[in-house]
Amino acid sequence: MMTWLKAEEQHQHKNGGGWVANTATVEDSVYIGADAQVSGNARVSGNAQMYGNAWVSGNAQVSGNARVSGDARVFGNAQVYGSARVYGSARVSGDAQVLGDAQVLGDARVFGDAWVYGSARVYGSARVSGDAQVLGDARVFGNAQVSGNVWVETPLFIQGTKHGVSNSSYGKLSIGCITLTFAEWKKQYRSLGKCEGYTEKQIKEYGAIIALATKIGK
């Protein structure tokens, strides 16, 4: 039962026993496991299934043969459909869409206007945001950040000794919470490294990573 709602404001879905707010729409064909929840104005339809502590809320839509499980959350105006999978502690929010055979798992986050589709996978602590599109067999993993453009191949990600280095959009690198163009990183990596408390050895390391990423990245 959802503790923030009154008993008369919710009901148990007949297929699985999960709790559904009366404001939400859940078709009879859907499976909602006993500990799963659907709230807000969310819509779950088709042959979609929810397991574990999964929660779909806001104006989110889950449909087709989609699966949302574990501690996963789908909210905002997000859509999960096709044969897509969202599980683990993953979050899909905003206007994001996960479709096809795509998978979002682990502690991954997909938000903003991002799309993940095809056979793409987003996992680990990865972030896909902005207007980024990850498709085909592309993988976004580890602490990688992708915030723009269309990625059919796996975006370049290099794990350094302190932060990961992501080719987060064409011509840009994200290191920690800072995103700059290739040229800006070349000029500023040493001063930024000092500000972030990098050792001289680490500054040299990241200088080499930036040079490599600039050479082989998009």
C-alpha positions as CSV (number, residue, x, y, z in Angstrom):
1,M,0.0,0.0,0.0
2,M,1.2,3.5,-0.8
3,T,1.4,5.2,2.6
4,W,0.9,8.8,1.2
5,L,-2.5,7.8,-0.2
6,K,-5.7,7.0,1.7
7,A,-7.0,3.5,1.4
8,E,-9.9,4.6,-0.8
9,E,-7.5,6.4,-3.2
10,Q,-5.8,3.2,-4.3
11,H,-6.5,-0.4,-5.1
12,Q,-4.7,-3.6,-5.7
13,H,-4.3,-4.7,-9.3
14,K,-6.0,-8.0,-9.9
15,N,-3.1,-9.4,-11.8
16,G,-0.2,-9.6,-9.3
17,G,-1.7,-7.6,-6.4
18,G,0.5,-4.5,-6.7
19,W,-0.9,-1.2,-5.6
20,V,-2.3,1.3,-8.1
21,A,-3.5,4.9,-7.4
22,N,-7.0,5.5,-8.6
23,T,-5.6,8.3,-10.8
24,A,-3.4,6.0,-12.7
25,T,-4.4,3.7,-15.6
26,V,-3.4,0.1,-15.6
27,E,-4.9,-2.3,-18.1
28,D,-6.1,-5.8,-17.0
29,S,-3.5,-7.4,-19.2
30,V,-0.6,-5.9,-17.2
31,Y,1.2,-7.7,-14.4
32,I,1.9,-5.6,-11.3
33,G,3.8,-7.6,-8.7
34,A,2.8,-7.4,-5.0
35,D,5.4,-4.8,-4.0
36,A,5.3,-2.8,-7.2
37,Q,3.4,0.6,-7.4
38,V,1.8,2.8,-10.0
39,S,0.9,6.3,-9.0
40,G,0.1,9.8,-10.3
41,N,-1.3,9.8,-13.8
42,A,1.0,7.0,-15.0
43,R,-0.3,4.5,-17.6
44,V,0.8,0.9,-17.8
45,S,-0.6,-1.1,-20.7
46,G,-0.2,-4.0,-23.1
47,N,1.7,-7.0,-21.7
48,A,4.0,-4.8,-19.6
49,Q,5.2,-6.3,-16.3
50,M,6.4,-4.8,-13.1
51,Y,8.3,-6.7,-10.4
52,G,10.1,-6.1,-7.1
53,N,9.9,-2.6,-5.7
54,A,9.4,-1.0,-9.2
55,W,7.6,2.2,-9.3
56,V,6.0,4.0,-12.2
57,S,4.7,7.5,-11.5
58,G,4.0,11.0,-12.8
59,N,2.8,10.9,-16.4
60,A,5.1,8.0,-17.3
61,Q,4.0,5.3,-19.7
62,V,5.1,1.7,-19.7
63,S,3.6,-0.4,-22.5
64,G,4.1,-3.3,-25.0
65,N,6.3,-6.1,-23.6
66,A,8.3,-3.8,-21.4
67,R,9.6,-4.9,-18.0
68,V,10.3,-2.6,-15.0
69,S,11.8,-4.4,-12.0
70,G,14.0,-4.4,-8.9
71,D,14.1,-0.9,-7.4
72,A,13.7,0.8,-10.8
73,R,11.8,4.1,-11.2
74,V,10.1,5.5,-14.3
75,F,8.6,8.9,-13.8
76,G,8.0,12.3,-15.3
77,N,6.9,12.0,-18.9
78,A,9.2,9.1,-19.5
79,Q,8.1,6.2,-21.8
80,V,9.3,2.6,-21.7
81,Y,7.9,0.4,-24.4
82,G,8.6,-2.4,-26.9
83,S,10.6,-5.1,-25.2
84,A,12.6,-2.6,-23.2
85,R,13.9,-3.5,-19.7
86,V,14.5,-1.1,-16.8
87,Y,15.8,-2.8,-13.7
88,G,18.2,-2.7,-10.7
89,S,18.2,0.8,-9.2
90,A,17.9,2.5,-12.7
91,R,16.0,5.7,-13.2
92,V,14.2,6.9,-16.3
93,S,12.7,10.4,-16.1
94,G,11.9,13.6,-17.8
95,D,10.8,13.1,-21.4
96,A,13.2,10.2,-21.9
97,Q,12.3,7.2,-23.9
98,V,13.5,3.6,-23.7
99,L,12.2,1.3,-26.4
100,G,12.9,-1.7,-28.6
101,D,15.1,-4.2,-26.9
102,A,17.1,-1.6,-25.0
103,Q,18.1,-2.1,-21.4
104,V,18.7,0.4,-18.6
105,L,20.1,-1.3,-15.4
106,G,22.3,-0.9,-12.4
107,D,22.3,2.6,-11.1
108,A,22.1,4.1,-14.5
109,R,20.1,7.3,-15.3
110,V,18.3,8.2,-18.5
111,F,16.7,11.6,-18.4
112,G,16.0,14.9,-20.2
113,D,14.9,14.2,-23.8
114,A,17.3,11.3,-24.2
115,W,16.4,8.1,-26.1
116,V,17.8,4.6,-25.6
117,Y,16.7,2.1,-28.2
118,G,17.6,-0.8,-30.5
119,S,19.7,-3.2,-28.6
120,A,21.5,-0.5,-26.7
121,R,22.4,-0.9,-23.0
122,V,23.0,1.8,-20.3
123,Y,24.4,0.4,-17.1
124,G,26.7,0.9,-14.1
125,S,26.5,4.5,-12.9
126,A,26.2,5.8,-16.4
127,R,24.2,8.9,-17.3
128,V,22.4,9.6,-20.6
129,S,20.7,13.0,-20.8
130,G,20.0,16.1,-22.9
131,D,19.0,15.2,-26.4
132,A,21.4,12.2,-26.6
133,Q,20.3,9.1,-28.5
134,V,22.0,5.7,-27.8
135,L,21.0,3.0,-30.3
136,G,22.1,-0.1,-32.1
137,D,24.6,-2.1,-30.1
138,A,26.0,0.9,-28.3
139,R,26.9,0.6,-24.6
140,V,27.2,3.4,-22.1
141,F,28.7,2.1,-18.9
142,G,30.8,2.7,-15.8
143,N,30.6,6.4,-14.9
144,A,30.2,7.5,-18.5
145,Q,28.2,10.6,-19.3
146,V,26.5,11.1,-22.6
147,S,24.5,14.3,-23.1
148,G,24.1,14.9,-26.8
149,N,24.1,13.6,-30.4
150,V,23.3,10.1,-31.8
151,W,25.6,7.2,-30.8
152,V,25.4,4.1,-32.9
153,E,28.8,2.9,-31.6
154,T,29.8,3.0,-27.9
155,P,30.9,6.5,-26.9
156,L,34.5,6.7,-25.9
157,F,34.9,6.3,-22.2
158,I,38.3,6.1,-20.4
159,Q,38.5,5.5,-16.6
160,G,41.4,7.4,-15.2
161,T,42.7,7.1,-11.6
162,K,40.5,9.8,-10.3
163,H,37.6,10.5,-12.7
164,G,36.2,8.9,-15.9
165,V,36.6,10.7,-19.2
166,S,33.6,10.6,-21.4
167,N,33.2,11.8,-25.0
168,S,29.8,13.1,-23.9
169,S,28.8,14.8,-27.1
170,Y,30.6,15.5,-30.4
171,G,33.7,17.5,-29.8
172,K,33.3,17.6,-26.0
173,L,34.7,15.7,-23.0
174,S,33.2,15.4,-19.6
175,I,35.6,14.8,-16.7
176,G,34.0,14.6,-13.3
177,C,31.3,17.3,-13.4
178,I,33.1,19.5,-15.9
179,T,32.3,19.4,-19.7
180,L,34.4,21.4,-22.1
181,T,35.4,21.2,-25.8
182,F,38.5,19.2,-26.8
183,A,40.3,22.5,-27.4
184,E,39.3,23.9,-24.0
185,W,40.5,20.9,-22.2
186,K,43.9,21.0,-24.0
187,K,44.3,24.6,-22.8
188,Q,42.9,24.3,-19.3
189,Y,43.5,20.7,-18.1
190,R,46.6,21.6,-16.0
191,S,44.9,24.6,-14.2
192,L,41.7,22.7,-13.7
193,G,43.6,19.7,-12.4
194,K,45.3,21.8,-9.8
195,C,41.9,23.3,-8.7
196,E,40.5,19.8,-8.3
197,G,43.4,18.6,-6.2
198,Y,45.1,16.4,-8.8
199,T,48.7,15.4,-8.2
200,E,51.3,16.3,-10.8
201,K,51.3,12.6,-11.8
202,Q,47.5,12.7,-12.3
203,I,47.6,15.9,-14.3
204,K,50.1,14.3,-16.7
205,E,47.9,11.2,-16.9
206,Y,44.8,13.3,-17.8
207,G,46.8,15.3,-20.2
208,A,47.6,12.1,-22.0
209,I,44.0,10.8,-21.8
210,I,42.7,14.1,-23.3
211,A,45.2,14.0,-26.1
212,L,44.2,10.4,-26.9
213,A,40.4,11.2,-26.6
214,T,40.9,14.2,-28.9
215,K,42.6,12.0,-31.5
216,I,40.2,9.1,-31.5
217,G,36.9,10.6,-30.2
218,K,34.1,12.1,-32.1
